[in-house]
Amino acid sequence: MSRMQKTAHQIVSLAIMVGFVCGAQGVQDMNLARPVELPFEQVLPGAIDQYEILTLSSTWSHEYFIQSRKLDDQGLTLEVTRGRSGLGAKPWLLARHIESGRGIGIFLAYPGNWRIELKPAGDNTVLHAATIPYPLETYDNVNGLPIPGALVSEFRGSWDDGANPIKAFIRSRLLRDMGEDWPLVQYNTWYDLEEHISHERLLKLAEAAADLGCELFTLDAGWYGNNKDWGRALGDWTVNRERLPEGIEPLAKRVRELGMKFGLWVEIEIADSDSAIVRDNPDWVLPVTTGNYRVCLDFGKPEVLAWASETIDRLVTAYQLDYIKMDFNTNLMIGSEADGQNLVLWRHYRGLSRLWTDMRNKYPAMVIENCSSGSLRSDLSAAAYTDTSWVSDAIGNRHNLVMNYGVVYVFPPEMNSHWTCTPENTDYMDIQACLRVNMLGHLGVSGALIPSEDPKAPKPWSDEARQQGKKEIALYKELRPLIRKATVFHLTEPADVNNPVTAQILQYTDVQADRSLIFVFAGGQGRQLNIQPVRLQPNVSYRVSGYDAFINEVVLSGEQLMAGYPIELPASNGSTILQIEPIK
């Protein structure tokens, strides 16, 4: 494995000039982050206690909570060692010199273990980022992005100025053009009765989803194997005939008759330790510790990868899949991968990248979703191989607001999949706000759209929620052409999910058209709010209009708007969406 060794670190010094000048890399395009190999190291001018950082939480059901603080002389270490790139920390960081406003952002592209450090170096500060172990050989290059690798953004100004060049690279170099109806509004079955599905109820849910205006119906876990727990049936990708005696075909047919596309959930990398696939092929198991009954199949072995590819082919062909949700709910813990030995995780993830690439080549119209107990494996490489990523398994409405506010620092909004499951009126959010909060990304719905006799069933959507859902889904379809090209600016401080009485306001701007949407969530703070958009042309006249009856159309200059535009909502738990467009 000596071919995996690199002889020197990539070291780039930072000069204090007009913008950042990047040694051998050349002058950076300030609108597009630059790809780099790992390990990466850069010297930042100024002592470490002159820097502040922005990071994002990443534990199960608590992803993308914004965390910012000033550094002290201890510096910072972010590290993941359990085989999933987002388990414990996001491989993403912004650091900014407090006085000058100059900073650097980095986002790693590797699904496995990694470390990012900011350490003092005399009068300067050093940023170091690497895989664990390092160095690891690059196993792919996707439109200039090495994997393993990273994107680096050098900026001066706000946190958005650091985040947006990374997202611009993702959108322009990594994401596929998914067409004019992207992102599709989907219904997913999981938060109805989870795995306890039946053919009759699925048909009724499909009709209810179509009535809302959904364009995609995805059958989540529980459709496969015997009648065991959904996790214990992993590895047996045949239909569970006790739950679905007629198979999946009649459901898929009805879904399409209703005008929707059809999707399916799989966890193809994982099998139950007592599954037939493991009993028949014990040497197919990745030699790592998972901590439970699950085992990971070793995609570093050609025969295992071939089995996975054949299984996916069979499912796609049998059900004519338009969408596949690929989950991964297992930690991969390994004692050591030092000195180029026992690189089992690297080989497995190289195999996974080949599977995803093969799927895209064979089925270019099929959408691939990345999921891992929420977003616990949502590093930059996910954007290189998949089309949309699940934000979190937490689907409470307050969590949705906080997490969707945070995730748009990391990924372009059109690839951030999250669902409204229990739209209801609370002190913080009304039904409309519960639906609109997921319009910040790839909108979906789940939950009990219709009543159930099952005593364990969640509370069904009310008539009011269903009627409001129709309106908001129709509005989302009108707005999504701008959403999928938007540059995002955060106009307020982040809310605390445990104390959420804070307004959240985001600006989504089509830079070429100079047209913006302003998403406003009062969050219980109060009815009167002051909107201060950014990056308008001061001397241009803009028309401000809204999608709610209480918003009156006005014409103001960019300078006037950026100084502050007051609005009053009907209630302190409400929301609104403004449109700002130049008058030609």
Rosetta blueprint (number, residue, H / E / L):
1 M L
2 S H
3 R H
4 M H
5 Q L
6 K L
7 T L
8 A L
9 H L
10 Q E
11 I E
12 V E
13 S E
14 L E
15 A E
16 I E
17 M L
18 V L
19 G L
20 F E
21 V E
22 C E
23 G H
24 A H
25 Q H
26 G E
27 V E
28 Q L
29 D L
30 M L
31 N L
32 L L
33 A L
34 R E
35 P E
36 V E
37 E L
38 L L
39 P L
40 F E
41 E E
42 Q E
43 V E
44 L E
45 P E
46 G L
47 A L
48 I H
49 D H
50 Q H
51 Y E
52 E E
53 I E
54 L E
55 T E
56 L E
57 S E
58 S E
59 T E
60 W L
61 S L
62 H E
63 E E
64 Y E
65 F E
66 I E
67 Q E
68 S E
69 R E
70 K E
71 L L
72 D L
73 D L
74 Q L
75 G L
76 L E
77 T E
78 L E
79 E E
80 V E
81 T L
82 R L
83 G L
84 R L
85 S L
86 G L
87 L L
88 G L
89 A L
90 K L
91 P L
92 W E
93 L E
94 L E
95 A E
96 R E
97 H E
98 I L
99 E L
100 S L
101 G L
102 R E
103 G E
104 I E
105 G E
106 I E
107 F E
108 L E
109 A E
110 Y L
111 P L
112 G L
113 N L
114 W E
115 R E
116 I E
117 E E
118 L E
119 K E
120 P E
121 A E
122 G L
123 D L
124 N E
125 T E
126 V E
127 L E
128 H E
129 A E
130 A E
131 T E
132 I L
133 P L
134 Y L
135 P L
136 L L
137 E L
138 T L
139 Y L
140 D E
141 N E
142 V E
143 N L
144 G L
145 L E
146 P E
147 I E
148 P L
149 G E
150 A E
151 L E
152 V E
153 S E
154 E E
155 F E
156 R E
157 G L
158 S L
159 W H
160 D H
161 D H
162 G H
163 A H
164 N H
165 P H
166 I H
167 K H
168 A H
169 F H
170 I H
171 R H
172 S H
173 R H
174 L H
175 L L
176 R L
177 D L
178 M L
179 G L
180 E L
181 D L
182 W L
183 P L
184 L L
185 V L
186 Q E
187 Y E
188 N E
189 T L
190 W H
191 Y H
192 D H
193 L H
194 E L
195 E L
196 H L
197 I L
198 S L
199 H H
200 E H
201 R H
202 L H
203 L H
204 K H
205 L H
206 A H
207 E H
208 A H
209 A H
210 A H
211 D H
212 L H
213 G L
214 C L
215 E L
216 L E
217 F E
218 T E
219 L E
220 D L
221 A L
222 G L
223 W L
224 Y E
225 G L
226 N L
227 N L
228 K L
229 D L
230 W L
231 G L
232 R L
233 A L
234 L L
235 G L
236 D L
237 W L
238 T L
239 V E
240 N L
241 R L
242 E L
243 R L
244 L L
245 P L
246 E L
247 G L
248 I L
249 E H
250 P H
251 L H
252 A H
253 K H
254 R H
255 V H
256 R H
257 E H
258 L L
259 G L
260 M L
261 K E
262 F E
263 G E
264 L E
265 W E
266 V E
267 E L
268 I L
269 E L
270 I E
271 A E
272 D E
273 S L
274 D L
275 S L
276 A H
277 I H
278 V H
279 R H
280 D H
281 N L
282 P H
283 D H
284 W H
285 V E
286 L L
287 P L
288 V L
289 T E
290 T L
291 G L
292 N L
293 Y L
294 R E
295 V E
296 C E
297 L E
298 D L
299 F L
300 G L
301 K L
302 P H
303 E H
304 V H
305 L H
306 A H
307 W H
308 A H
309 S H
310 E H
311 T H
312 I H
313 D H
314 R H
315 L H
316 V H
317 T H
318 A H
319 Y H
320 Q L
321 L L
322 D L
323 Y E
324 I E
325 K E
326 M E
327 D L
328 F L
329 N L
330 T L
331 N L
332 L L
333 M E
334 I L
335 G L
336 S L
337 E L
338 A H
339 D H
340 G H
341 Q L
342 N L
343 L L
344 V H
345 L H
346 W H
347 R H
348 H H
349 Y H
350 R H
351 G H
352 L H
353 S H
354 R H
355 L H
356 W H
357 T H
358 D H
359 M H
360 R H
361 N H
362 K H
363 Y L
364 P L
365 A L
366 M L
367 V E
368 I E
369 E E
370 N E
371 C L
372 S E
373 S L
374 G L
375 S E
376 L L
377 R L
378 S L
379 D L
380 L H
381 S H
382 A H
383 A H
384 A H
385 Y H
386 T L
387 D L
388 T E
389 S E
390 W E
391 V L
392 S L
393 D L
394 A L
395 I L
396 G L
397 N H
398 R H
399 H H
400 N H
401 L H
402 V H
403 M H
404 N H
405 Y H
406 G H
407 V H
408 V L
409 Y L
410 V L
411 F L
412 P L
413 P H
414 E H
415 M H
416 N E
417 S E
418 H E
419 W E
420 T E
421 C L
422 T L
423 P L
424 E L
425 N L
426 T L
427 D L
428 Y L
429 M L
430 D L
431 I H
432 Q H
433 A H
434 C H
435 L H
436 R H
437 V H
438 N H
439 M H
440 L H
441 G L
442 H E
443 L E
444 G E
445 V E
446 S L
447 G L
448 A L
449 L L
450 I L
451 P L
452 S L
453 E L
454 D L
455 P L
456 K L
457 A L
458 P L
459 K L
460 P L
461 W L
462 S L
463 D H
464 E H
465 A H
466 R H
467 Q H
468 Q H
469 G H
470 K H
471 K H
472 E H
473 I H
474 A H
475 L H
476 Y H
477 K H
478 E H
479 L H
480 R H
481 P H
482 L H
483 I H
484 R L
485 K L
486 A L
487 T E
488 V E
489 F E
490 H E
491 L L
492 T L
493 E L
494 P L
495 A L
496 D E
497 V L
498 N L
499 N E
500 P L
501 V L
502 T L
503 A L
504 Q E
505 I E
506 L E
507 Q E
508 Y E
509 T E
510 D E
511 V L
512 Q L
513 A L
514 D L
515 R E
516 S E
517 L E
518 I E
519 F E
520 V E
521 F E
522 A L
523 G L
524 G L
525 Q L
526 G L
527 R L
528 Q E
529 L E
530 N E
531 I E
532 Q L
533 P L
534 V L
535 R L
536 L L
537 Q L
538 P L
539 N L
540 V L
541 S E
542 Y E
543 R E
544 V E
545 S E
546 G E
547 Y L
548 D L
549 A L
550 F L
551 I L
552 N L
553 E L
554 V E
555 V E
556 L E
557 S E
558 G H
559 E H
560 Q H
561 L H
562 M H
563 A H
564 G L
565 Y E
566 P E
567 I E
568 E E
569 L L
570 P L
571 A L
572 S L
573 N L
574 G L
575 S E
576 T E
577 I E
578 L E
579 Q E
580 I E
581 E E
582 P E
583 I L
584 K L
